[in-house]
Every structure is written in C-alpha cells, then in structure tokens.
C-alpha cells in the first residue's frame, strides 16, 4: 500500500491517540475533553489558526500552504462523538466510562485527520489553505448543521469539503465511493392512537387501540410497496409499540408508535410524511379511534458532487492502488450531508476489515487503516492544491 512514508512512520503515535480517545468516549456536544485533546495536538503541530467552540464544541483549524497564489480553500472533516453503548470488546484500552463507547469509529476518524494535520503542517507541500473540521454530535445531534449555522463555510471561505467514514466488511485500507446519493436521509415519526379503554371481557364497549395500532403498522408497509417507485430506495420501520395497559385483561386507551423513514431520494421524504399521516389518521378513523402524528425531520440525503467524487476517488486510488468508485449506496444517515448541501464535496468509505458492524458493542476501529486514511486526506490536499 503506497501510503506516505512520514505517515507510515507516525502510525504508532497516531494509534496511541486513537486508543486514548477510545478509552475516553464522550457523547453528542459534550466532547470537551476530546476537543481539548485535539486542540493540544494541533498546537504541537504548529498549525496557523485554531478556533474552538464552533457548533458549540467543534474545533476548526487552519493550515496554510507554502504559498497561496490562487486563494483556494478546502475543508476536511472528522467527527468526534461516541455512542451511548456499553462496550463489550474486552480490550485493554476499552472505554473507561460506563455506558459510553466509540462504537462507530469516530475515534479513528479524528485520529486520522490529526495525523494528516501533522503531516500537512510539517510539509506545507500545497498552494492554498486547508481547513480542518473536528465536529461534535454526529450521532443524532446534527453537529454538522450546528457548525454550518455558526458560519463554518463562509467564515473560513471553504470552497469544497471532504469527509471519510470507516466501513466494516470492506478490506482494511481499501476505499469505496460513488457520485450522487451515498447515504440516506433519516426522519422520525410518532403516532399516538387514542380509543376507549375497557375490560378485555367487553371489547364491544371499548375502542381497542391495540387492534387499531396493529392495523396501522401493517398498513404503513404499503408506503414502500405501493407508493414508491420499485427502483427507488425507501425504508420504513416501526421501532416501538407501547400501550398504556399493564394487564392482560385491560384494553388500552392509548398506543404510542415510533418509527423512522429513510430514503435516497429527497422527493420521497415529503411523500412519505404525507402517506404516513394519512394512513394513520384514516385507519384510526375507520375503527372510531383517532391518531395524532408528529414528524421530526432528521439528516438529509448525503449527496456526493460528481466532480469532487472524482477527485476523492483519484486520491484513494493513488493511496490504495485501486478504488471502488461506484459502490452501492447504503441506508444509514450522516450529518456530513449538511456540509454537502452548502458546498460541493464528497464522502468516502475506508475499509475496516472483518469486524463487528458499527453501533455494535463489540465493534472496534482497525488501527491498520490509519496510514491509508491519513494518506488519503494528505494526498487529496496535495492534488487539489498543487504547488506550481
């Protein structure tokens, strides 16, 4: 694997950073220690500018090239937050915080961007400016949106932006990407069905919300099978079904359903919302009950710009020797989507090997991917901002 020699030399040091972060996970916006660790490393590297507190607890840093004749600025982003999961890896550097775990590899992403930052600060082998973006609250908190709302793109003049995520199942150090929709949007809904509670022995005197809600759950499956173009991708899942009954002989007065809708086509976000609401309300009405739906928009579709995807793929090929530049899109969501809505750019996957899937209590980022990931960030900068 033709990684950059300096980054290969730094492998052990960067692994140490990664394992330190793994042992000290923090959630959502409460990443003060992680952000402080990032700031300390960036100061050691001698970057030109460090600004904490963007998007509440995000960190933005600037590295200027050996010259700046073209005014070009590119952004590189890594996420810092962990998940509310109890770790079950048994590693000697496992989480020291009960109920918190780096189960998605953000410790690896942060460490790889730090490694690239040290290399870029040492070599300055580019013409222009690199903006390093260390983001909080990717796991459900929309930290990417918060940083954008704090003026990330305009304040630092970012013209294009790139990010990376590990992928279990893809061989370590290999890369996969595609232009267009790569990851799905994710919206949430809650449906509260209200009927008339009663005794199980006298259902005719009640309006059985458990029955009504069950019909709603079944009918909701038609949103995908009978509303969506068969060649499009939409996933609808009802994840919870909760009644207010605590006994087997009580007919519940209310039932609460919660679920998600994911799609790769932005047009279907609105269509799905309308259909879910209509099915819930009309099905309940048919049984003389009522249904109230609350729809909570989540992350948008992650859409890679075509030209910038080519730049990202070329850098990956230079590092790994080959790249899958037409990988299948997947249905998880990612708040890097907000950054791609503001600027052209691309999101790429790096292989994590044969490991547990992300968000699993036995997941662990593979440190052998570090040299390739750091090299991709650095190679991308040197290709996009060449010294002439």
URVENTA-V782679 format. One record per pair of residues at least 6 apart in sequence whose ideal C-beta (glycine too) atoms are under 8 Angstrom apart, sorted by the first residue. I is the first residue (numbers start at 1). GAP is how many residues later the second one is. If there is no record, write none. Layout:
i: <I & I>
gap: <GAP & GAP>
This chain:
i: <1 & 1 & 1 & 1 & 1 & 1 & 2 & 2 & 2 & 3 & 3 & 3 & 3 & 3 & 4 & 4 & 4 & 4 & 4 & 4 & 6 & 6 & 6 & 7 & 7 & 7 & 7 & 7 & 7 & 7 & 7 & 8 & 10 & 10 & 10 & 10 & 11 & 11 & 11 & 14 & 14 & 14 & 14 & 14 & 14 & 15 & 15 & 15 & 17 & 17 & 17 & 17 & 17 & 18 & 18 & 18 & 18 & 18 & 18 & 18 & 19 & 19 & 19 & 20 & 20 & 21 & 21 & 21 & 21 & 21 & 21 & 22 & 22 & 22 & 22 & 22 & 22 & 22 & 22 & 23 & 23 & 23 & 23 & 24 & 24 & 24 & 24 & 24 & 25 & 25 & 25 & 25 & 25 & 25 & 25 & 25 & 26 & 26 & 26 & 26 & 26 & 26 & 26 & 26 & 27 & 27 & 27 & 27 & 27 & 27 & 28 & 28 & 28 & 28 & 28 & 28 & 28 & 29 & 29 & 29 & 29 & 29 & 29 & 29 & 29 & 30 & 31 & 31 & 31 & 31 & 31 & 32 & 34 & 34 & 34 & 35 & 35 & 35 & 35 & 35 & 35 & 35 & 38 & 38 & 38 & 38 & 38 & 39 & 39 & 39 & 41 & 41 & 41 & 42 & 42 & 42 & 42 & 42 & 42 & 43 & 44 & 45 & 45 & 45 & 45 & 46 & 47 & 47 & 47 & 47 & 47 & 47 & 48 & 48 & 48 & 49 & 49 & 50 & 50 & 50 & 50 & 51 & 51 & 51 & 52 & 52 & 54 & 54 & 54 & 54 & 55 & 55 & 55 & 55 & 55 & 55 & 55 & 55 & 55 & 55 & 55 & 55 & 56 & 56 & 56 & 56 & 57 & 57 & 58 & 58 & 58 & 58 & 58 & 58 & 58 & 58 & 58 & 59 & 59 & 59 & 60 & 60 & 60 & 60 & 60 & 60 & 60 & 61 & 61 & 61 & 61 & 62 & 62 & 62 & 62 & 62 & 63 & 63 & 63 & 63 & 63 & 63 & 63 & 64 & 64 & 64 & 65 & 65 & 65 & 65 & 65 & 65 & 65 & 65 & 65 & 66 & 66 & 66 & 66 & 66 & 67 & 67 & 68 & 68 & 68 & 69 & 69 & 70 & 70 & 70 & 71 & 71 & 72 & 72 & 72 & 72 & 72 & 72 & 73 & 73 & 73 & 73 & 73 & 73 & 73 & 73 & 74 & 74 & 74 & 74 & 74 & 74 & 74 & 74 & 74 & 74 & 74 & 74 & 74 & 75 & 75 & 75 & 75 & 75 & 75 & 75 & 75 & 75 & 75 & 75 & 75 & 75 & 75 & 76 & 76 & 76 & 76 & 76 & 76 & 76 & 76 & 76 & 76 & 76 & 76 & 77 & 77 & 77 & 77 & 77 & 77 & 77 & 77 & 77 & 77 & 78 & 78 & 78 & 78 & 78 & 78 & 78 & 78 & 78 & 78 & 79 & 79 & 79 & 79 & 79 & 79 & 79 & 80 & 80 & 80 & 80 & 80 & 81 & 81 & 81 & 81 & 81 & 81 & 81 & 82 & 82 & 82 & 82 & 82 & 82 & 82 & 82 & 82 & 83 & 83 & 83 & 83 & 83 & 83 & 83 & 84 & 84 & 85 & 85 & 85 & 85 & 85 & 85 & 86 & 86 & 86 & 86 & 87 & 87 & 87 & 87 & 87 & 88 & 88 & 89 & 89 & 89 & 89 & 91 & 95 & 95 & 101 & 102 & 103 & 103 & 103 & 103 & 103 & 104 & 104 & 104 & 104 & 105 & 105 & 105 & 105 & 105 & 105 & 106 & 107 & 108 & 108 & 108 & 108 & 108 & 108 & 108 & 109 & 109 & 109 & 109 & 110 & 111 & 112 & 112 & 112 & 112 & 112 & 112 & 113 & 113 & 113 & 113 & 115 & 115 & 115 & 116 & 116 & 116 & 116 & 116 & 117 & 119 & 119 & 120 & 120 & 120 & 120 & 125 & 125 & 126 & 126 & 126 & 126 & 126 & 127 & 127 & 127 & 127 & 128 & 128 & 129 & 129 & 130 & 130 & 131 & 131 & 133 & 133 & 133 & 133 & 135 & 135 & 135 & 136 & 136 & 137 & 137 & 137 & 138 & 138 & 138 & 138 & 142 & 142 & 142 & 143 & 144 & 144 & 144 & 144 & 144 & 145 & 145 & 147 & 148 & 148 & 148 & 152 & 152 & 153 & 153 & 153 & 153 & 158 & 159 & 160 & 160 & 160 & 160 & 160 & 160 & 161 & 161 & 161 & 161 & 161 & 161 & 162 & 162 & 162 & 162 & 162 & 162 & 162 & 162 & 163 & 163 & 163 & 163 & 163 & 163 & 164 & 164 & 164 & 164 & 164 & 164 & 164 & 165 & 165 & 165 & 165 & 165 & 166 & 166 & 166 & 166 & 166 & 166 & 166 & 166 & 166 & 167 & 167 & 167 & 167 & 167 & 168 & 168 & 168 & 168 & 168 & 168 & 168 & 168 & 169 & 169 & 169 & 169 & 170 & 170 & 170 & 170 & 170 & 170 & 171 & 171 & 172 & 172 & 172 & 172 & 172 & 172 & 172 & 173 & 173 & 173 & 173 & 173 & 173 & 173 & 174 & 174 & 174 & 174 & 174 & 174 & 175 & 175 & 175 & 175 & 175 & 175 & 175 & 175 & 175 & 175 & 175 & 175 & 175 & 176 & 176 & 176 & 176 & 176 & 176 & 176 & 177 & 177 & 177 & 177 & 177 & 177 & 177 & 177 & 177 & 177 & 177 & 177 & 177 & 178 & 178 & 178 & 178 & 178 & 178 & 178 & 179 & 179 & 179 & 179 & 179 & 179 & 180 & 180 & 180 & 180 & 181 & 181 & 181 & 181 & 181 & 181 & 181 & 182 & 182 & 182 & 182 & 182 & 182 & 182 & 183 & 183 & 183 & 183 & 183 & 183 & 183 & 183 & 183 & 183 & 184 & 184 & 184 & 184 & 184 & 184 & 184 & 184 & 184 & 184 & 184 & 184 & 185 & 185 & 185 & 185 & 185 & 185 & 185 & 185 & 185 & 185 & 185 & 186 & 186 & 186 & 186 & 186 & 186 & 186 & 187 & 187 & 187 & 187 & 187 & 187 & 187 & 187 & 187 & 187 & 188 & 188 & 188 & 188 & 188 & 188 & 188 & 189 & 189 & 189 & 189 & 189 & 189 & 189 & 189 & 189 & 189 & 190 & 190 & 190 & 190 & 190 & 190 & 191 & 191 & 191 & 191 & 191 & 191 & 191 & 191 & 191 & 191 & 191 & 192 & 192 & 192 & 192 & 192 & 192 & 193 & 193 & 193 & 193 & 193 & 193 & 193 & 193 & 193 & 193 & 193 & 193 & 193 & 194 & 194 & 194 & 194 & 194 & 194 & 194 & 195 & 195 & 195 & 195 & 195 & 195 & 195 & 195 & 195 & 195 & 195 & 195 & 195 & 196 & 196 & 196 & 196 & 196 & 197 & 197 & 197 & 197 & 197 & 197 & 197 & 197 & 198 & 198 & 198 & 198 & 198 & 199 & 199 & 199 & 199 & 199 & 200 & 200 & 200 & 200 & 201 & 203 & 206 & 207 & 207 & 207 & 208 & 208 & 208 & 209 & 209 & 209 & 209 & 209 & 209 & 209 & 210 & 210 & 210 & 210 & 210 & 211 & 212 & 212 & 212 & 212 & 212 & 212 & 213 & 213 & 213 & 213 & 215 & 215 & 216 & 216 & 216 & 216 & 216 & 216 & 217 & 217 & 217 & 219 & 219 & 220 & 220 & 220 & 220 & 220 & 220 & 221 & 222 & 223 & 223 & 223 & 223 & 223 & 223 & 223 & 224 & 224 & 224 & 227 & 227 & 227 & 228 & 228 & 228 & 232 & 232 & 232 & 232 & 233 & 233 & 233 & 233 & 233 & 234 & 234 & 234 & 234 & 234 & 234 & 234 & 235 & 235 & 235 & 235 & 235 & 236 & 236 & 236 & 236 & 236 & 236 & 237 & 237 & 238 & 238 & 238 & 239 & 239 & 239 & 240 & 240 & 240 & 240 & 241 & 241 & 241 & 242 & 242 & 242 & 243 & 243 & 243 & 243 & 244 & 244 & 244 & 244 & 245 & 245 & 245 & 260 & 261 & 261 & 261 & 261 & 262 & 262 & 262 & 263 & 263 & 263 & 264 & 264 & 264 & 265 & 266 & 266 & 269 & 273 & 276 & 276 & 277 & 277 & 280 & 280 & 281 & 281 & 281 & 283 & 284 & 284 & 285 & 298 & 299 & 299 & 299 & 299 & 299 & 300 & 300 & 300 & 301 & 302 & 302 & 302 & 302 & 302 & 302 & 303 & 303 & 303 & 304 & 304 & 304 & 304 & 304 & 305 & 305 & 305 & 305 & 307 & 308 & 308 & 308 & 309 & 309 & 310 & 311 & 311 & 311 & 311 & 312 & 312 & 312 & 313 & 313 & 313 & 314 & 315 & 315 & 315 & 315 & 316 & 316 & 316 & 317 & 318 & 318 & 319 & 319 & 319 & 319 & 320 & 327 & 332 & 334 & 336 & 339 & 340 & 340 & 348 & 350 & 350 & 350 & 350 & 351 & 352 & 352 & 352 & 353 & 353 & 353 & 355 & 355 & 355 & 356 & 356 & 356 & 357>
gap: <172 & 318 & 319 & 320 & 370 & 371 & 316 & 317 & 319 & 316 & 368 & 369 & 371 & 372 & 115 & 367 & 370 & 371 & 374 & 375 & 113 & 116 & 117 & 7 & 108 & 109 & 112 & 364 & 367 & 368 & 371 & 363 & 105 & 108 & 109 & 364 & 356 & 359 & 360 & 97 & 98 & 100 & 101 & 356 & 360 & 96 & 352 & 355 & 20 & 24 & 94 & 97 & 98 & 89 & 90 & 92 & 93 & 347 & 349 & 352 & 74 & 88 & 348 & 17 & 73 & 13 & 16 & 81 & 86 & 89 & 90 & 69 & 71 & 72 & 73 & 80 & 85 & 342 & 343 & 70 & 71 & 72 & 73 & 9 & 10 & 71 & 72 & 73 & 57 & 58 & 70 & 72 & 75 & 76 & 77 & 82 & 6 & 7 & 8 & 54 & 55 & 56 & 71 & 74 & 54 & 55 & 56 & 57 & 73 & 112 & 53 & 108 & 109 & 111 & 112 & 113 & 115 & 27 & 28 & 52 & 107 & 108 & 112 & 114 & 117 & 27 & 26 & 49 & 50 & 105 & 106 & 25 & 46 & 47 & 76 & 17 & 22 & 23 & 24 & 45 & 99 & 101 & 21 & 42 & 72 & 76 & 96 & 11 & 13 & 20 & 73 & 76 & 77 & 8 & 17 & 19 & 72 & 75 & 90 & 7 & 74 & 72 & 73 & 76 & 77 & 75 & 14 & 15 & 16 & 70 & 74 & 85 & 14 & 15 & 16 & 12 & 13 & 9 & 10 & 11 & 12 & 8 & 9 & 10 & 6 & 7 & 6 & 93 & 96 & 98 & 80 & 81 & 82 & 88 & 89 & 90 & 91 & 92 & 93 & 94 & 95 & 97 & 80 & 81 & 87 & 90 & 79 & 80 & 22 & 75 & 76 & 77 & 78 & 85 & 88 & 89 & 92 & 73 & 74 & 75 & 71 & 72 & 73 & 74 & 87 & 92 & 96 & 56 & 70 & 71 & 73 & 67 & 68 & 69 & 70 & 94 & 54 & 57 & 58 & 61 & 66 & 67 & 69 & 60 & 65 & 66 & 59 & 60 & 61 & 62 & 63 & 64 & 65 & 320 & 322 & 58 & 59 & 60 & 61 & 321 & 60 & 320 & 59 & 60 & 61 & 58 & 319 & 57 & 58 & 315 & 57 & 86 & 55 & 56 & 57 & 87 & 312 & 313 & 55 & 56 & 57 & 58 & 83 & 84 & 85 & 86 & 54 & 55 & 56 & 57 & 84 & 85 & 86 & 87 & 88 & 306 & 307 & 310 & 311 & 55 & 56 & 57 & 58 & 77 & 78 & 81 & 83 & 85 & 86 & 87 & 264 & 268 & 270 & 37 & 40 & 54 & 55 & 56 & 57 & 85 & 86 & 87 & 301 & 304 & 305 & 36 & 56 & 57 & 58 & 67 & 84 & 85 & 86 & 259 & 262 & 28 & 31 & 32 & 34 & 35 & 55 & 56 & 57 & 85 & 86 & 27 & 30 & 31 & 56 & 57 & 59 & 64 & 26 & 30 & 54 & 55 & 56 & 25 & 55 & 56 & 57 & 58 & 60 & 62 & 13 & 18 & 19 & 20 & 21 & 22 & 24 & 25 & 57 & 17 & 18 & 19 & 20 & 21 & 56 & 276 & 15 & 16 & 14 & 15 & 16 & 18 & 274 & 276 & 12 & 13 & 15 & 275 & 7 & 8 & 14 & 16 & 274 & 273 & 274 & 272 & 273 & 274 & 275 & 273 & 6 & 7 & 260 & 263 & 255 & 256 & 257 & 258 & 260 & 35 & 254 & 255 & 259 & 60 & 61 & 247 & 253 & 258 & 260 & 32 & 258 & 58 & 257 & 258 & 259 & 261 & 262 & 265 & 55 & 56 & 57 & 264 & 24 & 259 & 52 & 257 & 258 & 261 & 262 & 265 & 19 & 21 & 261 & 264 & 255 & 258 & 259 & 258 & 259 & 261 & 262 & 265 & 15 & 255 & 259 & 6 & 10 & 258 & 261 & 257 & 262 & 255 & 256 & 259 & 260 & 261 & 258 & 259 & 260 & 261 & 256 & 257 & 28 & 256 & 251 & 255 & 25 & 27 & 14 & 19 & 28 & 206 & 8 & 9 & 12 & 7 & 10 & 6 & 9 & 198 & 6 & 196 & 197 & 198 & 157 & 193 & 196 & 192 & 191 & 192 & 193 & 194 & 195 & 190 & 193 & 192 & 190 & 191 & 194 & 6 & 187 & 8 & 186 & 189 & 190 & 185 & 184 & 145 & 148 & 183 & 184 & 185 & 224 & 178 & 179 & 181 & 182 & 183 & 184 & 146 & 150 & 183 & 184 & 185 & 186 & 215 & 218 & 173 & 176 & 182 & 183 & 184 & 185 & 183 & 184 & 185 & 186 & 209 & 212 & 213 & 169 & 182 & 183 & 184 & 185 & 183 & 184 & 185 & 186 & 192 & 199 & 200 & 203 & 207 & 9 & 182 & 183 & 184 & 185 & 184 & 185 & 186 & 187 & 188 & 189 & 190 & 195 & 182 & 183 & 185 & 188 & 6 & 179 & 180 & 181 & 182 & 183 & 180 & 182 & 179 & 180 & 181 & 194 & 196 & 197 & 200 & 147 & 177 & 178 & 195 & 196 & 198 & 199 & 146 & 148 & 149 & 150 & 176 & 177 & 138 & 141 & 142 & 144 & 145 & 148 & 149 & 173 & 174 & 175 & 176 & 197 & 201 & 147 & 148 & 149 & 151 & 172 & 173 & 175 & 127 & 132 & 135 & 136 & 139 & 146 & 147 & 148 & 150 & 169 & 170 & 171 & 172 & 126 & 131 & 147 & 148 & 149 & 150 & 151 & 125 & 126 & 127 & 130 & 131 & 167 & 123 & 124 & 126 & 149 & 83 & 84 & 120 & 121 & 122 & 123 & 148 & 120 & 121 & 122 & 145 & 147 & 148 & 165 & 118 & 119 & 146 & 147 & 148 & 149 & 150 & 151 & 154 & 164 & 49 & 51 & 78 & 79 & 80 & 117 & 118 & 145 & 146 & 147 & 148 & 149 & 77 & 78 & 79 & 81 & 84 & 113 & 114 & 115 & 116 & 148 & 152 & 74 & 75 & 76 & 112 & 113 & 146 & 147 & 73 & 74 & 75 & 82 & 85 & 86 & 108 & 109 & 110 & 111 & 70 & 71 & 72 & 73 & 107 & 108 & 110 & 69 & 70 & 71 & 72 & 84 & 87 & 104 & 105 & 106 & 107 & 66 & 67 & 68 & 103 & 104 & 106 & 22 & 25 & 65 & 66 & 67 & 85 & 89 & 100 & 101 & 102 & 103 & 62 & 63 & 64 & 65 & 99 & 100 & 16 & 19 & 20 & 23 & 61 & 62 & 63 & 64 & 87 & 91 & 96 & 97 & 98 & 15 & 59 & 60 & 95 & 96 & 97 & 98 & 11 & 12 & 13 & 14 & 17 & 56 & 57 & 58 & 59 & 92 & 93 & 94 & 95 & 9 & 10 & 11 & 57 & 93 & 9 & 12 & 47 & 48 & 53 & 54 & 55 & 56 & 7 & 8 & 10 & 52 & 53 & 6 & 7 & 50 & 51 & 52 & 48 & 49 & 50 & 51 & 48 & 48 & 45 & 80 & 81 & 82 & 43 & 44 & 79 & 34 & 42 & 43 & 44 & 45 & 46 & 80 & 33 & 35 & 41 & 42 & 45 & 76 & 43 & 71 & 72 & 75 & 77 & 79 & 28 & 30 & 42 & 44 & 68 & 72 & 41 & 63 & 64 & 67 & 68 & 75 & 21 & 24 & 40 & 60 & 64 & 16 & 18 & 39 & 56 & 59 & 60 & 15 & 57 & 11 & 13 & 38 & 49 & 52 & 53 & 56 & 10 & 11 & 12 & 44 & 45 & 48 & 6 & 40 & 43 & 31 & 32 & 33 & 36 & 30 & 31 & 32 & 96 & 98 & 27 & 28 & 29 & 30 & 31 & 34 & 38 & 25 & 26 & 27 & 28 & 96 & 23 & 24 & 25 & 26 & 36 & 40 & 22 & 23 & 19 & 20 & 21 & 19 & 20 & 21 & 16 & 17 & 18 & 19 & 14 & 15 & 16 & 13 & 14 & 15 & 9 & 11 & 12 & 13 & 8 & 9 & 10 & 11 & 6 & 7 & 8 & 38 & 8 & 11 & 12 & 15 & 69 & 70 & 71 & 6 & 9 & 38 & 37 & 65 & 67 & 36 & 34 & 35 & 28 & 22 & 17 & 19 & 16 & 18 & 11 & 13 & 9 & 10 & 12 & 8 & 6 & 7 & 6 & 35 & 34 & 35 & 36 & 38 & 39 & 37 & 38 & 41 & 36 & 31 & 32 & 34 & 35 & 38 & 45 & 34 & 37 & 38 & 8 & 36 & 41 & 42 & 43 & 35 & 39 & 40 & 41 & 37 & 36 & 37 & 38 & 16 & 37 & 15 & 35 & 69 & 72 & 73 & 34 & 36 & 68 & 10 & 12 & 35 & 69 & 61 & 64 & 65 & 68 & 7 & 32 & 60 & 6 & 61 & 65 & 53 & 56 & 57 & 60 & 52 & 22 & 26 & 13 & 11 & 6 & 6 & 7 & 28 & 19 & 22 & 23 & 26 & 18 & 13 & 14 & 17 & 13 & 15 & 16 & 8 & 9 & 11 & 6 & 7 & 8 & 6>
